[in-house]
Structure formats: C-alpha cells, structure tokens
Amino acid sequence: MSTDETGQGAAAAPEMAETSPAVAHRLIQLITPAGERVSHPEFDFWVKDVSDEQLCSLFEDMTVIRRIDVEATALQRQGELALWPPLLGQEAAQIGSGRSLRQDDFVFSSYRENGVAYCRGVDLTDLVRVWRGNASSGWNPYAINMATPQIIIGAQTLHATGYAMGIQYDGADAVSVAYFGDGATSEGDVNEAMVFAASFQVPVVFFCTNNHWAISEPVRLQSHIQLADRAAGFGIPSLRVDGNDVLAVMAVTRLALDRARRGGGPTFIEAVSYRMGPHTTADDPTRYRDANELEDWAAKDPISRVAALLERKGVLTADFQQHVRDQADAVAHRMRKGCTTMPDPEPMDVFRHVYSTPNSWLDRQQEHYARYLASFGEPAGAATQEGAR
C-alpha cells in the first residue's frame, strides 16, 4: 500500500508543534481491541486515505510476519538456526510504521524488527542468514535502505542521528528512523543520540516499542514515568500510541515523518505493545512473567482486532482469509527452503568485508589462519587470499 503521501497537497497537515502537551501523554488509539473504529480528529487526518482494501493489506502483512516469526522459531527449535528474536505480539507496531516509510527513508533497527525488514523488501533467506551463523550481516543496507540489525542495545540511535545529519546537510527530505525497545532507553547511546538530534533539529524519528520487558526486567523498574515523557527533557516532541493498533501507529508515524520532512526536527514515538513470546529463543519468560499478564495482553492482540474491524465492515470473507493463509504459508515455505539449503561459508570468509580497503593487520591474521587450516591437510579452503578484500 502507499506510504506517507497523506497530508501532502491541498489540505494542510495539522502541525504537531501546535498539538497540546496532553496529546503526548494519552494513549492514541483508533481501533479498540474489540475491533471498533474510534475517531480522533487530530489523527484521523493521517489515515484518511486508508481504504478497506488497504486495511486488508495491513491485515495480510501482519499475518505473514507472524507466520515468518513462528516458522523461524520452529527452525531454531529444530537446530536450523542458532537463535531467533521473536516479534510475536508486536506486528502492528512494525507493519503500521514500516508501511508508512518512503523508499528513500533509511531504517536503523534492533534485532527484533523483522517485520520492518519484510516491509523494506528484504530477501527471506537474508532474514535468517545471520541467525544461522552463515554471515556477519544479512543484506546490503543500501539495496533496501535499511541497516543490518544492531545487536548492541541502542547503538542504532546514534547511527540514525548521524545519518539524519547527513540528510540535513544534503538538503534532502528523506527521514532516518531508529527502532529500539524500552530497555534501550536506559542506555547512554539513546540519550546521547537524542541530545544531538535535538541540538541540530535533524530529520529523525525515534520509534520506541515498549513491549514491557527488557529481557527479564519490567519497564516499570527502569522508568517511573511514561517513556514518551522522557523526550521532553531533550526538547523533543513525543507521542504515545497503542502499539497493537496498526492504524494508530500508521497515523503517528506519518505525522512524525511529515514533521521531519518539513524541517520540524526529531520526534519520539512510544508504541505501547507487549512481547508475547521470549526475549529470544534462549530465554524462558515463564521464570519471571505472570501468566495472567500474558492472558490480559492476548485479549489486545493486534491481528485479531483488525480482523474484528474487517468483519464489522463485511470484508473478512472466507476467500480472503484463505488467500492470507496461503500467502503466509508460501512465505514461510520460501524462508525455510532458503534457510535449510543455504550453503555453508568457506573458512576464509570470516575475513571478507571486514574493511573496505586492504589492511595489513587483517592480512597477517588471514595468513596465520590459512597456515593453521593447512596444518590439518585442507589446503584448498586455506589457500585463497580473497578473504580480506
């Protein structure tokens, strides 16, 4: 579906700077958990172009990425992947924001934004390449305008801010978007990034998915106020949105992107959601999380609420639902096949793409490692000198 063209043209877009501070503090919601469409004039404007057909497309996207997530988790449990960071329950936050971006916007994400990567057009095999241990990065960032996932918590916010400074210097109207979780807001990198973003008023959107758990620590432990309120200390406008409401997420993301394109500087979005599964497949959330909490959030499921809305509209037909299931299964099949048939890397591939130019220090390591491998009587894999180039 179209991205963030809403608000451009004859009708004047509402300026976020004129929005009362209370807007940033309340939870913005356009679709209730029961599937009822509620109206908010300030935000309805930003999704007025979203037709029933496009709602169906969003429903399909969320269903597909949940299927990708389930399949990848199964691949890890079967020993085909070393690790996987599930996004179960956070589909609306990723699809609503990801489908709001323009192609020339650049994304800097954490390791959990696989749904955003799907929106950007990442190859399904590339999505699992790192988690299988076959590569040090999954894809060419410039091919889809999305950096490879950042494992160091919060570091991507600095990268996004630096990239946004470059956009500003070039005089372009693209936007840099940083995705991170609630736990990252306690990292120095995130706070430093917001200082620079506010100081230079760069076109960056800080998209924080508050999934309530930073591994085994609840968000209430690290922040006694709403995360969106923290941005005010840096002079950055913020919005707090129901992260399980794909339409509301799209509205606030479009608003923030439009503000950045018009020279209004950074925006902080807190998308309130919930991590339904483990932090990664190496985690056991039953050791620290109350089952009742999980049950409460299951009632706010992002996919079922859109399904309920579509049903109210009379467009959730049996044929459409079957189409969505078929599409999700086909995507999962392609990803599984790509994963299980992926060729193993050559031993010397570890030296590839470390530096963009020749490096004597790396060349020396490569030579030593080649001799080490040759000592096992396997000179073929060790003889190449292409690794470090």
Solvent accessible surface area in square Angstrom, and as a share of the most:
residue,aa,sasa,rsa
1,M,64,0.28
2,S,46,0.30
3,T,34,0.20
4,D,9,0.04
5,E,117,0.53
6,T,11,0.06
7,G,7,0.07
8,Q,95,0.42
9,G,69,0.67
10,A,117,0.90
11,A,49,0.38
12,A,92,0.72
13,A,10,0.08
14,P,56,0.35
15,E,80,0.36
16,M,14,0.06
17,A,83,0.64
18,E,144,0.65
19,T,43,0.25
20,S,62,0.40
21,P,106,0.67
22,A,61,0.48
23,V,3,0.02
24,A,16,0.12
25,H,93,0.41
26,R,87,0.32
27,L,71,0.36
28,I,0,0.00
29,Q,41,0.18
30,L,0,0.00
31,I,0,0.00
32,T,21,0.12
33,P,56,0.35
34,A,60,0.47
35,G,0,0.00
36,E,79,0.35
37,R,98,0.36
38,V,50,0.29
39,S,81,0.52
40,H,47,0.21
41,P,109,0.69
42,E,67,0.30
43,F,2,0.01
44,D,31,0.16
45,F,32,0.13
46,W,1,0.00
47,V,6,0.03
48,K,125,0.53
49,D,59,0.30
50,V,23,0.13
51,S,52,0.34
52,D,54,0.28
53,E,140,0.63
54,Q,34,0.15
55,L,7,0.04
56,C,19,0.11
57,S,38,0.24
58,L,0,0.00
59,F,19,0.08
60,E,36,0.16
61,D,11,0.06
62,M,0,0.00
63,T,29,0.17
64,V,1,0.00
65,I,2,0.01
66,R,53,0.19
67,R,72,0.26
68,I,4,0.02
69,D,3,0.02
70,V,80,0.46
71,E,18,0.08
72,A,0,0.00
73,T,33,0.19
74,A,32,0.25
75,L,0,0.00
76,Q,35,0.15
77,R,139,0.51
78,Q,110,0.49
79,G,64,0.61
80,E,51,0.23
81,L,5,0.03
82,A,78,0.61
83,L,53,0.27
84,W,0,0.00
85,P,0,0.00
86,P,5,0.03
87,L,3,0.01
88,L,56,0.28
89,G,2,0.02
90,Q,2,0.01
91,E,0,0.00
92,A,0,0.00
93,A,0,0.00
94,Q,3,0.01
95,I,0,0.00
96,G,0,0.00
97,S,0,0.00
98,G,5,0.04
99,R,53,0.19
100,S,0,0.00
101,L,3,0.01
102,R,62,0.23
103,Q,115,0.51
104,D,65,0.34
105,D,0,0.00
106,F,6,0.03
107,V,0,0.00
108,F,17,0.07
109,S,1,0.01
110,S,15,0.10
111,Y,24,0.09
112,R,14,0.05
113,E,8,0.03
114,N,9,0.04
115,G,0,0.00
116,V,0,0.00
117,A,1,0.01
118,Y,43,0.16
119,C,17,0.10
120,R,19,0.07
121,G,53,0.51
122,V,11,0.06
123,D,81,0.42
124,L,18,0.09
125,T,28,0.16
126,D,28,0.14
127,L,5,0.03
128,V,0,0.00
129,R,63,0.23
130,V,52,0.30
131,W,26,0.09
132,R,58,0.21
133,G,56,0.54
134,N,24,0.12
135,A,37,0.28
136,S,112,0.72
137,S,53,0.34
138,G,6,0.06
139,W,30,0.10
140,N,90,0.46
141,P,39,0.25
142,Y,166,0.63
143,A,73,0.57
144,I,20,0.10
145,N,30,0.16
146,M,1,0.00
147,A,21,0.16
148,T,36,0.21
149,P,38,0.24
150,Q,36,0.16
151,I,101,0.51
152,I,121,0.61
153,I,72,0.37
154,G,1,0.01
155,A,10,0.07
156,Q,4,0.02
157,T,0,0.00
158,L,64,0.32
159,H,86,0.38
160,A,0,0.00
161,T,4,0.02
162,G,39,0.38
163,Y,79,0.30
164,A,0,0.00
165,M,64,0.28
166,G,32,0.31
167,I,11,0.06
168,Q,82,0.36
169,Y,198,0.75
170,D,111,0.58
171,G,68,0.65
172,A,58,0.45
173,D,68,0.35
174,A,8,0.06
175,V,0,0.00
176,S,0,0.00
177,V,2,0.01
178,A,0,0.00
179,Y,1,0.00
180,F,2,0.01
181,G,25,0.24
182,D,2,0.01
183,G,21,0.20
184,A,4,0.03
185,T,5,0.03
186,S,68,0.44
187,E,71,0.32
188,G,42,0.41
189,D,40,0.21
190,V,0,0.00
191,N,49,0.25
192,E,92,0.41
193,A,0,0.00
194,M,5,0.02
195,V,76,0.44
196,F,103,0.43
197,A,0,0.00
198,A,18,0.14
199,S,78,0.50
200,F,102,0.42
201,Q,79,0.35
202,V,0,0.00
203,P,13,0.08
204,V,0,0.00
205,V,0,0.00
206,F,0,0.00
207,F,1,0.00
208,C,0,0.00
209,T,6,0.04
210,N,7,0.03
211,N,9,0.04
212,H,45,0.20
213,W,17,0.06
214,A,32,0.25
215,I,92,0.47
216,S,47,0.30
217,E,87,0.39
218,P,21,0.13
219,V,20,0.12
220,R,164,0.60
221,L,110,0.55
222,Q,47,0.21
223,S,10,0.06
224,H,170,0.76
225,I,100,0.51
226,Q,61,0.27
227,L,2,0.01
228,A,0,0.00
229,D,42,0.22
230,R,60,0.22
231,A,0,0.00
232,A,76,0.59
233,G,75,0.72
234,F,51,0.21
235,G,55,0.53
236,I,4,0.02
237,P,39,0.24
238,S,11,0.07
239,L,3,0.01
240,R,43,0.16
241,V,0,0.00
242,D,9,0.05
243,G,0,0.00
244,N,3,0.02
245,D,0,0.00
246,V,0,0.00
247,L,7,0.03
248,A,0,0.00
249,V,0,0.00
250,M,0,0.00
251,A,0,0.00
252,V,0,0.00
253,T,1,0.01
254,R,1,0.01
255,L,9,0.05
256,A,0,0.00
257,L,0,0.00
258,D,7,0.04
259,R,30,0.11
260,A,4,0.03
261,R,35,0.13
262,R,126,0.46
263,G,62,0.59
264,G,24,0.23
265,G,1,0.01
266,P,1,0.00
267,T,1,0.00
268,F,2,0.01
269,I,0,0.00
270,E,1,0.00
271,A,0,0.00
272,V,11,0.06
273,S,0,0.00
274,Y,1,0.00
275,R,2,0.01
276,M,34,0.15
277,G,9,0.09
278,P,24,0.15
279,H,26,0.12
280,T,18,0.11
281,T,8,0.05
282,A,87,0.67
283,D,30,0.15
284,D,66,0.34
285,P,19,0.12
286,T,112,0.65
287,R,207,0.76
288,Y,51,0.20
289,R,23,0.08
290,D,86,0.44
291,A,78,0.61
292,N,96,0.49
293,E,46,0.20
294,L,61,0.30
295,E,119,0.53
296,D,89,0.46
297,W,34,0.12
298,A,47,0.37
299,A,75,0.58
300,K,74,0.31
301,D,22,0.11
302,P,2,0.01
303,I,19,0.10
304,S,61,0.39
305,R,1,0.00
306,V,0,0.00
307,A,20,0.16
308,A,29,0.23
309,L,6,0.03
310,L,0,0.00
311,E,116,0.52
312,R,142,0.52
313,K,91,0.38
314,G,57,0.55
315,V,43,0.25
316,L,33,0.16
317,T,68,0.40
318,A,77,0.59
319,D,122,0.63
320,F,34,0.14
321,Q,62,0.28
322,Q,83,0.37
323,H,93,0.42
324,V,3,0.02
325,R,123,0.45
326,D,75,0.39
327,Q,57,0.25
328,A,4,0.03
329,D,71,0.37
330,A,41,0.32
331,V,1,0.00
332,A,1,0.01
333,H,120,0.53
334,R,127,0.47
335,M,0,0.00
336,R,70,0.26
337,K,124,0.52
338,G,13,0.13
339,C,0,0.00
340,T,57,0.33
341,T,91,0.53
342,M,12,0.05
343,P,108,0.68
344,D,116,0.60
345,P,63,0.39
346,E,104,0.47
347,P,61,0.38
348,M,2,0.01
349,D,54,0.28
350,V,104,0.59
351,F,15,0.06
352,R,94,0.34
353,H,141,0.63
354,V,74,0.42
355,Y,87,0.33
356,S,119,0.76
357,T,89,0.52
358,P,95,0.60
359,N,40,0.21
360,S,86,0.55
361,W,131,0.46
362,L,10,0.05
363,D,45,0.23
364,R,123,0.45
365,Q,73,0.32
366,Q,4,0.02
367,E,86,0.39
368,H,94,0.42
369,Y,76,0.29
370,A,11,0.08
371,R,135,0.49
372,Y,120,0.46
373,L,28,0.14
374,A,45,0.35
375,S,86,0.56
376,F,131,0.55
377,G,55,0.53
378,E,113,0.51
379,P,82,0.52
380,A,90,0.69
381,G,20,0.19
382,A,3,0.02
383,A,70,0.54
384,T,54,0.31
385,Q,108,0.48
386,E,107,0.48
387,G,3,0.03
388,A,1,0.01
389,R,134,0.49
